[in-house]
Amino acid sequence: METIFDISKSGRQSTFFPYLDWLSEDPESELDNGLIRSGKPGLPEVTQPDLVRHYVRLSKLNYGVDDGLYPLGSCTMKHNPKPNEDIARIEEFQGHHPLASYDLVQGNLRLSYELGQLLKKISGMDAITLQPSAGAHGELTGMLMIRKYHHENGQLDKRNKILLPDSSHGTNPASAAVAGFEAIEVKSNDQGTVDIDGLKEVADENTAGIMLTVPNTLGIFEKDILEVASIVHDVGGLCYFDGANLNAFLGKVKPGDLGMDITHFNLHKTFSTPHGGGGPGSGPVAVKENLEPYLPVPIVEKNNEEYQFGYDRPKSIGRVNSFPGAFGVLVKAYCYILALGDEGLKRVSENAVLNANYLKEKLQKVYTLAYKGSCKHEFVLNGGGLGEGVKTIDIAKRLLDYGYHPPTVYFPLIVQEALMIEPTETETKETLDSFFQAMVSIAQEAADDPELLHNAPTETPVGRLNETQAARNPILRWTNSGQS
Ligand SMILES: *Cc1c(COP(=O)(O)O)cnc(C)c1O
């Protein structure tokens, strides 16, 4: 495939600068010699039509939520309302400087403050920071606050363990480890939820806390969550609720009512920004009152109808971001929540759960369902064993030929040949039915012609890629010789 450099021809140009009559004939003569480089920068030289056509062609090779169903489990790749994008682009939102004086940006500060109030209400928590840039960043922020809490209580030396169910999201043990804790695994029972006896065995005076992904990565709600919380609290630990998948119970269940001390949101999943959309994310962290002193600085505060950043927080863990959050993502989340209101938010989660269960009921007639029973926003199938040597990866690759983005594969790790499907609430019954039909056809092909699946995809711009090679030996930079 051609890169923009391959179509470059010396002397071609797509941008034309206006003539500035106050400049001298030779603008370079106005610069110090030391500032002038010799030779041209190594940029591609193309005409404007070639430039436009190149990128339009590339954009058509890609697949996105605006092309069709994107059932990537755990990522909530749903349709996000376009008007919210327009609003985030309003000059006064997009063009303000993050260090502008407060009197110039009262409206923007107010929006941040009010979004915080809304998220506190949604999560049932007492205080919030909007700073973290991603879900994993929110988790790390939460873990650092747990450290600080035990430090203030003189217990950090002995409390060095974070308990993690084996069905938790992969970022959870990583965040605990980066914050300096030891990750201790808690096994799941045969219903796919935390094994209470197993939890009691590992919870002790060395426990700093537990991190629960809810619903867990099997798409199952932790029905014993109140008991889990009291076991951990009884030994002096704190409870962290990974709320990245709030889509499953928005407006229905509040982490704060379930005995949880800290939770993070993935605004770039649930609240009007796609996950992994190439832009910034946002992972606000909300806490109960006892952890409020440790929140990162600054916090947006309201004093006598004036909004400002509060820095006077002596026990804070410090900054976790260079600026107070990814503002464009905050604007979209604020619009989304206000536009839907209480009732609308409830319908989001009702439909997300309904769509997942509808598809699960249909698909389990053809594929093996990993854990029986009703699911929340997603469910996990075993994609193996449908034909000779046919694995989940073959099913996923064949789905590309049918025009669908594949589900999440080989995650969670506790299910063999995992195929994790999250249809989201924004899909119609017709779309779900067509996807089901594609999955049925692929199961049939697996039995009749396994080779077809091993070689898939064949209808896409590029065929089967060596993904290990792509991850281990990425060539990220173009050079003349075509090598990195
Ligand atoms: C997506 C996700 C995360 C991580 O969020 P990022 O923004 O990708 O860092 C954490 N936990 C769960 C349950 C998730 O689904």
The ligand as an SDF file (V2000), in Angstrom:
LIG
                    3D

 15 15  0  0  0  0  0  0  0  0999 V2000
  -11.7720   -0.3370   29.3210 C   0  0  0  0  0  0  0  0  0  0  0  0
  -11.6410   -0.7880   30.7050 C   0  0  0  0  0  0  0  0  0  0  0  0
  -10.6010   -0.3060   31.5340 C   0  0  0  0  0  0  0  0  0  0  0  0
   -9.4670    0.5720   31.0410 C   0  0  0  0  0  0  0  0  0  0  0  0
   -9.8480    1.7580   30.4540 O   0  0  0  0  0  0  0  0  0  0  0  0
   -8.8170    2.5460   29.5110 P   0  0  0  0  0  0  0  0  0  0  0  0
   -9.4260    3.8620   29.3090 O   0  0  0  0  0  0  0  0  0  0  0  0
   -8.6850    1.7380   28.2660 O   0  0  0  0  0  0  0  0  0  0  0  0
   -7.5150    2.6350   30.2560 O   0  0  0  0  0  0  0  0  0  0  0  0
  -10.5890   -0.7210   32.8360 C   0  0  0  0  0  0  0  0  0  0  0  0
  -11.5040   -1.5760   33.3180 N   0  0  0  0  0  0  0  0  0  0  0  0
  -12.5010   -2.0610   32.5590 C   0  0  0  0  0  0  0  0  0  0  0  0
  -13.5050   -2.9910   33.1610 C   0  0  0  0  0  0  0  0  0  0  0  0
  -12.6060   -1.6990   31.2270 C   0  0  0  0  0  0  0  0  0  0  0  0
  -13.5860   -2.2070   30.4790 O   0  0  0  0  0  0  0  0  0  0  0  0
  1  2  1  0
  2  3  1  0
  2 14  2  0
  3  4  1  0
  3 10  2  0
  4  5  1  0
  5  6  1  0
  6  7  2  0
  6  8  1  0
  6  9  1  0
 10 11  1  0
 11 12  2  0
 12 13  1  0
 12 14  1  0
 14 15  1  0
M  END
$$$$
